[in-house]
Amino acid sequence: MPAKDESTDSLKARLEDACKDLWWSSESDYPVEVVWQPQVETKDESLDQIDQWVASFHAEDAIEKVDLDDFFERATTVKSWHTKEDKDQISRLRQLKDLLTSELSHLQVYRCGEVEVAVYVLGYSDSGRSDGTILSGVQTILVET
């Protein structure tokens, strides 16, 4: 059995820690959860593999790719009416964005469906794994009526 890759395990643990008790606010609040999927494909195929992975869960839904900064902007902009709890969540979402952008390559945001929109922020971590890259990131649900 191959030895565990400590840097990959560390990234997964940091993502899990960043998502613990973290909520994405829209018309309803949903948790932000870690996506962690071992892959064996090379980085050259990563975008196609991510597209295929998302489509495998949302074959019947419209899938839209959106800009990472645009996606996070609304959720990470402090408003005058935000409470201290809101501001804490906003700060944590900013930290999560920083972690994702610093650790993952080919980072992309996918919006799937309408009204109850599944959102994935996915990329690849290849922290020295001998068996390929890891498709990783986060997922949540947005409610937009």
Order of alpha helices (4+ residues) and beta strands (2+ residues): alpha-beta-beta-beta-alpha-beta-alpha-alpha-beta-beta-beta
